Structure formats: structure tokens, C-alpha cells
Amino acid sequence: MKAAAFPVIIVKRQSSRPALTLVELLVVIAIVGLLISLLMPAVQKIRSSAARLKCSYNLRQIGLGLHSHHDALGKFPPGCSFLNGRSPQPHMSWLTRLLPFVEQDALWREALSAFKQNRFFETEPHFPICKRVIPLYVCPSDPRTQAAQDFSLFSMAFTDYLGAWGTSRRQRDGVLFLDSQTRLGDVTDGTSNTLLAGERPPSADGIFGWWYAGWGQARDGSAETLLGAAEWNDGPFSRKCPRGPYSYGPGRISNQCDAFHFWSLHPGGANFLFCDASVHFLPYSAAPIMPALATRAGGETVALPD
């Protein structure tokens, strides 16, 4: 006996979840936009902190390189070489002399060879070196220093780190200045209380801030790779800027006059390298004590801000 056949009934289940209405969709979009707007400042803050930390690391490595130079040669490199025109490498910067001590031996040999061929750095033997960006010498917060700038006949790469001349180019009372030969023993104010280098982005027009070599204000490297804590505008390149002296404070990459004082693209202050190879972030409120920190033997008693 065959089993009775039952018809198969297929029931189509209708969705119990209707599509979003236009109003609901707009609400969702608004909520997502609000969350993004709340998260963006936090993301920017994290990126800024990371860039500041990397910048501090760069200065720390530069400090170790300077101490290695001192250990090998008994002194820090000259801030800028000239010797009244007798230097074999006129206008070479201290950063270039630091190359063999920051794992850039090959580039250092290229530089020596170029100067041997032609002592004027704005000539063909030097061009491949002039445009070489050295990651250790630039701050990640500064987009302009990540590539060389074209000056028609040649290109130049920059640095964000300048040696501490002292009070100003008028007084050679710091550690790195024109033809300096400073030893650690000369820093009687204390190595932990004396500036060795600090941050300052290149000038708005790109004339100041070349890492390899440069004339600076007056063929002395000032405002190029060297800077005083209360610097004067004594050169012909920035006639529209006040004479000075300039003080440590905030700056803008579009303002040519900000080339005459230390500042950075980090919020609130800048990183500074001290003679003991330590790095400290100094707020702009530290401006009054900067000239004292910049001298090697001024006899001042200075406490670093917290």
C-alpha cells in the first residue's frame, strides 16, 4: 500500500527588517562623522608625539656622533670652516664633518674628494652631495626638508638642526661657531647646562638651512647651520626683517624673519641637544634663560624648566 502523497508547501519568509529610511541614514552618517571628528585630534596628537620623539632621537644620535668626534680628535668640529679663506674646505658645516661619526663614511670621502677638486661648494663636484637628504639631519615634522630644493643651477638639501653659536654671531661664546675648536674642558658652565644644538627649520626662501655647506649671513655659517640664542640679522639676505636681537619663540615656515631664532614645528617648544649628549624639550617659556644656556663659560646658574 503506497503512502499518501502530501503536497510540498514552500513558505517564503518576508524580511522582518525593513531598509533604513532616509532620516535614519542621515542620522547614521552624522554619528559616523561625529566619531571621526572626535578621533582626528587624538590621531594628530599621536602623530605629533611620534614625530617629536623621532626628532629627539635624531638629536641624540647627533650628540653621540659629536662625542665620538671629540674622542677621536680631542675637540668638537668647527661650526663652519673658513680660516680667512685658507681652509681646504671653506664653508663646510659641522654636520658634514660629523658624517664619518654617524655611519656616513662613504659620503664623507665623497665630500673630501669634491673639495679637493674645487674648494667652492657651489660647483659640479659637489652637486650630488649637496642634494643628498640625510634623514638623521631633518625633523619628520618638517615636510620641506624631506627633499632637496631646486635653485636652478643646483639643488640643496636642508637640516632642521643648528649648532649653538652662543649668545649671537657677534660673540663667539658658545660651542660651535666659525672656526671653533671647542673641547669639553672649555665648557665650564657644565655640560648638562650648555646647549650644543637645537631645532630651527630652514628659512622661508630656502637660503638658510643647507646642511652641507653655506655662507650664512656673512660667510660665517650663522643662520645657516649655526645660530645664536639672541641672534642678530647682520646679513644682506633679509633686509626686510628687524635687526634683532631675536628671542626663542614660535615661528612660521612662511616667515623669513623666523630664521633668526630657534623654534620648531612641534607644539609648544623645540628639542635641544646639550653638551652631555642629552636631549631636552624646552618650552617657549624658557626664552629668558636661553642666552645663558648657550654660553660655554658665562658663569651663569641656570635651572632647566620641568
Phi, psi and omega in degrees: 000125182282142177290146181294136180274127179254137180293142178271123181252121179261120180258120177273119182274124178279141180298133178268004182244096182291159179294158179294141174281167180300320180295316180296320179298318178295323177296316179299314179299319180296319180295315178299317178298320178296318179297319179296318180295329177284327183279329186301314178301322179295319178296316179297322180294319179296316179297318180296318179295320179295318179294319179296321179294318179295321178297317177298320178297318179301312180296325178297316179294322176298319178298318178295323177296319178296322178290325175295320175299316180296319179296322184281322188244357177080011181194163173284157179293155173298141180300319176210137183264133175209305179054046180055036178089358183269352182295138175294340179230068183298135178072007174296139183272164176295332178293327177291318179293343180277347187309312182293348181257003175231035174063039177232046184299317183298318180292325177297318178295324176297319180295314179299319179295319180296317179292330177292326178285320181206122184285347178271118190286346179267047179228168188308317182301335185267343189305315180297333180276319181305323185268003181283119177279125177260107184307327181293336186264003182233150179271132180296344178280350184255102183293335183289334184271003181279352178213157179287154177258136181277126177244037177074290182281335181204169176243148181232135173266157190247175169225152174257002186240120183245141177290148182276104182294323186136220179294308177197175180294346179280346181226117182272064186249013178257214184250319182243115179207187183301121178058027180293152175221052188285135174252159178301327179294341178282345184271077185280347175286350181105130183293334180276355180239016183231128182289143175245325178197163179203177184273141167195115178298159178302159180295162184302323181270358179077007180284325179253137176120015178284129186283328191283306180197158180182154180284327187070208182291318189215050181059027182237001179083357181290137185071357177266287175237009180223151182202139174272157181287338175227064190286154176251151173267094185251002186256179183270359189273344185224058184294336182278354180266150176301157181291326182110194005286155181262151181243156175300128180181176181299155179216176177226141182293344179271356184255111182301326185291341179286359176287349186260013174211156177292139173189173180213174176269007173276145179294131168089350182170203183210161176274142177227140176264133179254168186292344175271009180075010174276157179237132180230142173269115182256125177291161180295343176292349179277004183310317183297333183262358184298316178302322178292321179293334185279343181273146182270335185213044182277346180077010181282153173253114186231136175251131179290141178291150178293000000 
